[in-house]
Amino acid sequence: MTPNVRSLVAAAQPALLYGVAGGLAMFVGWLLHAGLGGLWIVITAVVVLQPTTALSAQASFDRLIGTSSGALVGGVIGAVLPTSPFSVGLAVFLAALLCAFPALKKNMHLASLTAAIVVLLPEGSSATTALHRFADTVIGIGVVFVVSLCARVLARRSPEAASR
């Protein structure tokens, strides 16, 4: 392979992984009849997928903490208050406050967003919506794990890896 082709292939590999992760996430969402056609599963997979397994693991953990916090707060607020500017604002405030501790600060934006989504887009009950957002996140993380694992196995079996 010429250097130009090799660099083109190397540049296309991350894009291919993102495409596979996004497509597989949507397919899994369809199989599971996830809300909005698997949108939240796809979003999680694309956001969590990182250039290295270690970075993907950290992004997965952060996403799980942020989503869990926001889903919990949004589920509670959605159960006790009707959807309104006040209830959304309160849910966002409480989710951000929950993540105000230094160790959780990087999860504040995601917790706040998830809380708002749970209050704004109820799927029957706020508890159901909160559970679905959490489940979609776990499934999206699972998709990233599978795609990353397959990519590592294929990279080890490639002819170029064998010649090194």
C-alpha positions in Angstrom: 0.0 0.0 0.0 1.3 3.4 -0.9 1.9 6.0 1.9 -1.0 8.2 0.6 -3.5 5.3 0.5 -2.2 4.1 3.9 -2.8 7.5 5.4 -6.3 7.7 3.8 -7.2 4.3 5.3 -5.9 5.4 8.7 -7.9 8.6 8.6 -11.1 6.7 7.6 -10.9 4.1 10.4 -12.3 6.3 13.1 -15.1 7.5 10.8 -15.9 3.9 10.0 -16.1 3.0 13.7 -18.5 5.9 14.4 -20.6 4.8 11.4 -20.8 1.2 12.6 -21.5 2.2 16.2 -24.3 4.5 15.1 -25.9 2.0 12.7 -25.6 -0.9 15.1 -27.1 1.3 17.9 -30.1 2.2 15.7 -30.5 -1.5 14.7 -30.5 -2.6 18.4 -32.9 0.2 19.2 -35.3 -1.1 16.5 -35.0 -4.7 17.7 -35.8 -3.5 21.3 -38.6 -1.1 20.1 -36.8 1.7 21.9 -38.5 5.1 22.0 -37.8 7.5 19.1 -36.4 4.7 17.0 -33.4 4.2 19.2 -32.3 7.9 19.1 -30.9 7.9 22.7 -29.0 4.7 22.1 -27.4 6.2 19.0 -26.6 9.4 20.8 -24.9 7.5 23.6 -22.9 5.3 21.2 -21.6 8.2 19.2 -20.8 10.3 22.3 -19.2 7.5 24.2 -17.0 6.1 21.4 -13.5 7.5 21.8 -10.1 6.9 20.1 -8.9 4.4 22.8 -10.6 1.8 24.9 -9.5 3.6 28.1 -11.1 6.9 26.9 -14.3 5.1 25.9 -14.4 3.4 29.3 -14.1 6.8 31.0 -16.7 8.4 28.8 -19.0 5.5 29.4 -18.6 5.9 33.2 -19.2 9.6 33.0 -22.3 9.2 30.8 -23.7 6.6 33.1 -23.2 8.9 36.2 -24.7 11.9 34.4 -27.6 10.0 33.0 -28.4 8.2 36.3 -28.3 11.4 38.3 -30.5 13.3 35.8 -32.9 10.4 35.3 -33.4 10.1 39.1 -34.0 13.8 39.6 -36.2 14.2 36.5 -38.2 11.1 37.5 -38.9 12.4 41.0 -39.7 16.0 39.8 -41.9 14.6 36.9 -43.8 12.5 39.4 -44.7 15.3 41.8 -45.1 18.3 39.4 -46.7 18.8 36.1 -44.5 19.7 33.1 -44.0 23.4 33.2 -41.1 25.9 33.0 -40.9 25.8 36.7 -40.7 21.9 36.9 -38.0 21.8 34.1 -36.0 24.6 35.8 -36.2 22.9 39.1 -35.2 19.5 37.7 -32.2 21.1 35.9 -31.2 23.0 39.0 -31.4 19.9 41.3 -29.5 17.7 38.8 -26.8 20.3 38.5 -26.7 20.7 42.3 -26.4 17.0 42.7 -23.3 17.1 40.5 -21.8 20.2 42.0 -19.3 18.2 44.0 -15.8 18.3 42.5 -15.7 14.6 41.6 -19.0 14.9 39.7 -18.7 18.4 38.2 -17.9 17.1 34.7 -21.3 15.2 34.7 -23.3 18.3 35.5 -24.3 19.2 31.9 -25.4 15.6 31.1 -27.3 15.2 34.4 -29.1 18.6 33.8 -29.9 17.6 30.2 -31.3 14.2 31.2 -33.4 15.7 34.0 -34.9 18.2 31.5 -35.6 15.4 28.9 -37.3 13.2 31.5 -39.6 16.0 32.6 -40.3 17.4 29.1 -40.8 14.1 27.2 -42.8 11.8 29.5 -43.4 8.3 28.1 -46.4 7.5 30.2 -44.9 8.3 33.6 -41.7 10.1 34.5 -40.5 6.9 36.2 -40.9 5.0 32.9 -39.1 7.8 31.0 -36.2 7.9 33.6 -35.8 4.1 33.3 -35.8 4.2 29.5 -33.1 7.0 29.4 -31.0 4.9 31.8 -31.6 1.7 29.8 -30.8 3.4 26.5 -27.5 4.7 27.9 -26.5 1.2 29.1 -27.4 -0.3 25.7 -25.5 2.4 23.9 -22.5 1.8 26.1 -22.8 -1.9 25.3 -22.8 -1.2 21.6 -19.6 0.8 21.9 -18.0 -2.1 23.9 -18.9 -4.6 21.1 -17.7 -2.3 18.3 -14.5 -1.5 20.1 -13.8 -5.2 20.9 -14.5 -6.2 17.2 -12.2 -3.4 16.0 -9.4 -4.5 18.3 -9.8 -8.1 17.2 -9.8 -7.1 13.5 -6.8 -4.9 13.9 -4.8 -7.7 15.4 -5.7 -10.0 12.5 -5.0 -7.5 9.8 -2.1 -8.4 7.4 -0.2 -5.3 8.3 -0.4 -6.1 12.0 1.0 -9.6 11.3 3.9 -8.2 9.3 5.1 -5.9 12.1 
